[in-house]
Amino acid sequence: MQSTVFTISFVKLLCLTLPGMTAVSAELPSPSNIRITSINMGLVLEWDPPQNHMGNLTYRSEYKWKSIRNSYRVVCLDTTALCCDFTSHLNKFGVYTFQVRAEREGETSHWVETKEFVMDEHTTLGPPSVTLVSSGANIEVSIEDPVLRISEFKEIYNHATFNITYWKEGQEKKVKRMNGIQLHEVVLELEQWTRYCFQVWVVTERFFKQSQPSNVTCESTAKGKDRPWVMALGMFVVMAVSVPLVVLAFWHCYRVVSFLRPKVKLPGHFTVYLLDPQCSSILALQSSPQPDEVYHEVLPTWTQG
């Protein structure tokens, strides 16, 4: 009799428990692999969909600013995307916590929360921009800081230096390094007629952060500048050779022109004679048209003997 009563009680308890078990098993699973991607002070929360999920899910993601507010604020709501960009809502020196959950037709999953994220400490610095300008045997390396999405670079990392590595193209194993460079422009005197490649990192004193490396940029050198005394000697030699050649060329041209266009002058007494008035009248007569000659035909006279 007692065993029968125990069996009935167990069955009743099982019936009362099954609906609750069914409700628990029907609860939406939470998103998985939640992670933060932050480069240059931008921040995107990403996650994977729940495992074995069925139906169309939407997501709700929020953030909380430590020491400023204790409650979460919604940024992305009813989105089907597997990410949410929080950048425009954050402060460059803030400490934040993020959370996300899945939703479907009034059902919700449990929240999945991140660890605390410190913006200026945990963000990844992108690569600097590098420009090379060749001048003879010199190469000028110009570096620009990474561009941050929140604030200016120097407002957050006001003490930063550059690590520069360079090598001859094709000789990557023979790398030369220059660390702790504070200038944004560096001029290197290198070998002539050689192609060099450069790569640069930014290193901040704050949190001892190192940026991603810049793209490998290459430039070729040309012939270097000669020393001043060498240039002066060269100019002297050029002048010593060119001046006589120029004078000789002018003299030769003068002789040729004189031969082709001779300048003949009349003797002095001829000039005086021609300028005399009588001579001028004679010349005028000679130059005037001559009158026609009048003549009569004379017949020969034959004498008879």
C-alpha positions as CSV (number, residue, x, y, z in Angstrom):
1,M,0.0,0.0,0.0
2,Q,2.8,2.4,0.9
3,S,4.6,1.6,-2.4
4,T,1.5,2.4,-4.4
5,V,1.1,5.8,-2.7
6,F,4.8,6.6,-3.3
7,T,4.4,5.7,-7.0
8,I,1.3,7.9,-7.4
9,S,3.1,10.8,-5.7
10,F,6.2,10.4,-7.9
11,V,4.0,10.5,-11.0
12,K,2.2,13.6,-9.9
13,L,5.6,15.3,-9.1
14,L,6.9,14.3,-12.5
15,C,3.9,15.8,-14.3
16,L,4.2,19.0,-12.4
17,T,7.9,19.3,-13.3
18,L,7.8,18.5,-17.0
19,P,6.1,21.8,-18.1
20,G,8.9,23.7,-16.4
21,M,11.6,21.5,-18.0
22,T,10.0,22.1,-21.3
23,A,10.0,25.9,-20.8
24,V,13.7,25.8,-19.9
25,S,14.6,23.8,-23.0
26,A,12.6,26.2,-25.2
27,E,14.5,29.3,-24.0
28,L,16.6,31.0,-26.8
29,P,20.3,30.2,-26.7
30,S,22.6,33.1,-26.2
31,P,25.0,34.4,-28.9
32,S,28.5,32.9,-28.7
33,N,32.1,34.0,-29.2
34,I,31.4,37.6,-28.3
35,R,34.5,39.8,-29.0
36,I,35.6,43.4,-29.3
37,T,37.5,44.7,-32.4
38,S,39.1,48.1,-31.7
39,I,41.5,49.8,-34.0
40,N,42.6,53.5,-33.7
41,M,40.0,54.2,-31.0
42,G,37.1,52.8,-32.9
43,L,35.1,50.0,-31.3
44,V,32.9,47.3,-32.8
45,L,31.3,44.5,-30.8
46,E,31.0,41.2,-32.8
47,W,29.5,37.8,-32.0
48,D,28.4,34.5,-33.6
49,P,24.8,33.3,-33.7
50,P,23.6,30.8,-31.1
51,Q,24.4,27.2,-31.9
52,N,21.6,25.2,-33.4
53,H,19.3,28.3,-33.5
54,M,16.1,28.1,-35.6
55,G,14.1,30.9,-37.1
56,N,14.9,34.5,-37.7
57,L,16.8,36.0,-34.7
58,T,17.4,39.7,-33.9
59,Y,19.9,41.1,-31.5
60,R,20.1,43.8,-28.8
61,S,23.5,45.2,-27.8
62,E,24.2,47.7,-25.0
63,Y,27.1,49.4,-23.2
64,K,27.8,50.7,-19.7
65,W,30.4,53.4,-18.8
66,K,32.1,52.5,-15.6
67,S,32.1,55.3,-12.9
68,I,29.7,57.4,-14.9
69,R,26.5,55.3,-15.0
70,N,25.6,51.9,-13.6
71,S,22.9,51.1,-16.2
72,Y,23.3,49.9,-19.7
73,R,22.4,52.0,-22.7
74,V,21.0,50.5,-25.9
75,V,22.9,51.2,-29.2
76,C,21.8,48.4,-31.6
77,L,18.2,47.1,-31.4
78,D,16.3,44.6,-33.5
79,T,19.2,44.1,-35.8
80,T,20.0,41.0,-37.7
81,A,23.7,41.9,-38.1
82,L,26.2,40.1,-36.0
83,C,28.0,43.3,-35.0
84,C,27.4,46.7,-33.5
85,D,29.5,49.9,-33.9
86,F,29.8,51.8,-30.6
87,T,32.5,54.3,-31.6
88,S,30.4,57.4,-31.7
89,H,29.0,56.8,-28.2
90,L,32.4,56.3,-26.4
91,N,35.0,58.6,-24.8
92,K,38.7,58.3,-25.5
93,F,39.5,57.7,-21.8
94,G,36.4,55.6,-20.9
95,V,36.2,52.2,-19.3
96,Y,33.3,50.2,-20.7
97,T,31.4,46.9,-20.5
98,F,29.3,45.6,-23.4
99,Q,26.6,43.0,-23.6
100,V,24.4,41.4,-26.3
101,R,21.4,39.0,-26.4
102,A,19.3,37.2,-29.0
103,E,15.6,37.9,-29.4
104,R,12.7,36.4,-31.3
105,E,9.0,37.1,-31.1
106,G,9.1,38.2,-27.5
107,E,11.5,35.5,-26.4
108,T,15.0,36.5,-25.3
109,S,18.2,34.8,-24.5
110,H,20.5,35.4,-21.5
111,W,22.8,38.4,-21.8
112,V,26.4,37.7,-22.7
113,E,28.7,40.3,-21.2
114,T,32.3,41.3,-22.0
115,K,35.2,42.2,-19.7
116,E,36.0,45.8,-19.0
117,F,37.5,47.5,-22.0
118,V,39.8,50.6,-21.5
119,M,39.7,52.6,-24.7
120,D,43.2,54.2,-24.8
121,E,44.9,51.1,-23.3
122,H,43.3,48.3,-25.2
123,T,42.7,49.7,-28.6
124,T,45.1,48.6,-31.4
125,L,47.1,51.3,-33.1
126,G,47.1,51.1,-36.9
127,P,50.2,51.6,-39.1
128,P,51.7,55.0,-39.7
129,S,51.9,56.5,-43.2
130,V,55.4,56.6,-44.7
131,T,56.5,58.7,-47.7
132,L,60.0,58.6,-49.2
133,V,61.7,61.3,-51.3
134,S,65.1,60.7,-53.0
135,S,67.6,63.4,-53.5
136,G,70.9,62.2,-54.8
137,A,72.3,59.7,-52.4
138,N,69.9,60.9,-49.6
139,I,66.4,59.5,-48.8
140,E,64.0,61.6,-46.7
141,V,61.6,59.5,-44.7
142,S,58.4,61.4,-43.8
143,I,56.1,59.7,-41.2
144,E,52.5,60.6,-40.3
145,D,50.8,59.3,-37.1
146,P,47.9,56.9,-37.3
147,V,44.5,58.6,-37.7
148,L,42.3,57.9,-34.7
149,R,38.5,57.8,-34.9
150,I,38.2,59.5,-31.5
151,S,40.3,62.6,-30.9
152,E,43.7,63.4,-32.3
153,F,46.6,61.1,-31.9
154,K,48.8,63.6,-30.0
155,E,46.0,64.4,-27.6
156,I,46.1,60.8,-26.3
157,Y,49.6,59.6,-27.0
158,N,51.6,62.8,-26.6
159,H,54.9,61.0,-26.1
160,A,55.5,58.7,-29.0
161,T,58.6,57.7,-31.0
162,F,59.2,55.8,-34.2
163,N,61.2,52.6,-34.9
164,I,62.6,52.5,-38.5
165,T,64.0,49.5,-40.2
166,Y,65.5,49.6,-43.7
167,W,67.4,47.4,-46.0
168,K,68.7,47.1,-49.6
169,E,66.0,45.6,-51.8
170,G,66.6,41.8,-52.0
171,Q,68.7,41.8,-48.8
172,E,65.9,41.6,-46.2
173,K,68.1,39.6,-43.8
174,K,70.6,42.5,-43.5
175,V,68.2,44.9,-41.8
176,K,69.3,48.1,-40.2
177,R,67.3,49.6,-37.3
178,M,66.8,53.1,-35.9
179,N,64.8,53.1,-32.7
180,G,63.4,55.9,-30.6
181,I,63.3,58.4,-33.4
182,Q,61.3,61.5,-32.2
183,L,61.2,63.4,-35.5
184,H,58.6,62.9,-38.2
185,E,61.2,63.6,-41.0
186,V,64.5,61.8,-41.1
187,V,67.2,62.2,-43.8
188,L,69.5,59.2,-44.4
189,E,72.7,59.4,-46.5
190,L,72.9,56.0,-48.3
191,E,74.8,54.4,-51.1
192,Q,74.5,55.8,-54.6
193,W,72.4,54.0,-57.3
194,T,70.8,51.6,-54.7
195,R,67.2,50.8,-54.0
196,Y,66.2,50.8,-50.3
197,C,63.0,49.6,-48.5
198,F,61.6,51.0,-45.3
199,Q,59.1,50.0,-42.6
200,V,58.1,52.0,-39.6
201,W,56.3,51.4,-36.2
202,V,54.9,53.9,-33.7
203,V,55.8,53.3,-30.1
204,T,53.9,55.2,-27.3
205,E,55.2,55.9,-23.9
206,R,51.7,55.6,-22.5
207,F,51.0,51.9,-22.0
208,F,54.1,51.1,-24.1
209,K,52.0,50.4,-27.1
210,Q,53.5,49.5,-30.5
211,S,51.5,50.1,-33.6
212,Q,51.0,47.8,-36.5
213,P,53.9,48.1,-39.0
214,S,53.6,50.4,-42.0
215,N,53.5,49.0,-45.5
216,V,57.0,48.3,-47.0
217,T,57.9,51.3,-49.1
218,C,60.9,51.4,-51.4
219,E,62.9,54.2,-53.2
220,S,66.1,54.4,-55.2
221,T,69.1,56.7,-54.6
222,A,70.9,58.4,-57.5
223,K,74.4,60.0,-57.8
224,G,75.5,61.8,-54.7
225,K,76.6,65.4,-54.5
226,D,80.4,66.0,-54.9
227,R,82.4,67.8,-52.3
228,P,82.8,71.6,-52.7
229,W,86.5,71.6,-53.7
230,V,85.8,68.9,-56.3
231,M,83.0,71.0,-57.7
232,A,85.2,74.1,-57.8
233,L,88.0,72.2,-59.5
234,G,85.6,70.8,-62.1
235,M,84.2,74.3,-62.8
236,F,87.8,75.6,-63.3
237,V,88.7,72.9,-65.7
238,V,85.4,73.5,-67.7
239,M,86.1,77.2,-67.9
240,A,89.8,76.7,-68.9
241,V,88.8,74.5,-71.7
242,S,85.6,76.2,-72.9
243,V,86.8,79.8,-73.0
244,P,89.6,79.2,-75.6
245,L,87.2,77.1,-77.6
246,V,84.7,79.9,-77.6
247,V,87.3,82.5,-78.7
248,L,88.6,80.2,-81.4
249,A,85.0,79.6,-82.7
250,F,84.3,83.3,-82.9
251,W,87.6,84.0,-84.7
252,H,86.9,81.2,-87.2
253,C,83.4,82.6,-87.8
254,Y,84.8,86.1,-88.3
255,R,87.3,84.8,-91.0
256,V,84.5,83.0,-92.8
257,V,82.3,86.1,-92.8
258,S,85.1,88.3,-93.9
259,F,85.9,86.0,-96.8
260,L,82.3,85.8,-98.0
261,R,81.6,89.6,-97.6
262,P,84.8,91.5,-98.4
263,K,85.0,95.2,-97.6
264,V,86.8,97.0,-100.6
265,K,87.6,100.7,-100.3
266,L,88.6,103.1,-103.2
267,P,91.9,104.9,-102.9
268,G,91.7,108.4,-101.5
269,H,92.5,110.4,-104.6
270,F,89.7,108.6,-106.5
271,T,87.3,109.5,-103.9
272,V,88.4,113.2,-104.0
273,Y,88.2,113.2,-107.8
274,L,84.7,111.8,-107.9
275,L,83.5,114.3,-105.4
276,D,84.8,117.2,-107.6
277,P,81.8,119.3,-109.1
278,Q,83.3,119.1,-112.6
279,C,83.7,115.4,-112.3
280,S,80.2,115.2,-111.1
281,S,78.9,117.0,-114.2
282,I,80.9,114.8,-116.5
283,L,79.6,111.8,-114.7
284,A,76.1,113.3,-115.1
285,L,76.6,113.7,-118.8
286,Q,77.9,110.2,-119.1
287,S,74.9,108.9,-117.2
288,S,72.4,111.0,-119.3
289,P,71.0,109.5,-122.5
290,Q,73.1,110.1,-125.6
291,P,71.6,112.1,-128.5
292,D,71.0,110.4,-131.8
293,E,73.8,110.9,-134.3
294,V,73.0,112.7,-137.6
295,Y,74.9,111.7,-140.6
296,H,74.7,111.8,-144.5
297,E,75.7,109.1,-146.7
298,V,78.7,110.2,-148.9
299,L,78.8,108.6,-152.3
300,P,82.3,107.9,-153.8
301,T,83.3,109.9,-156.8
302,W,85.0,108.1,-159.6
303,T,87.5,110.0,-161.7
304,Q,87.9,109.0,-165.3
305,G,91.2,109.3,-166.6
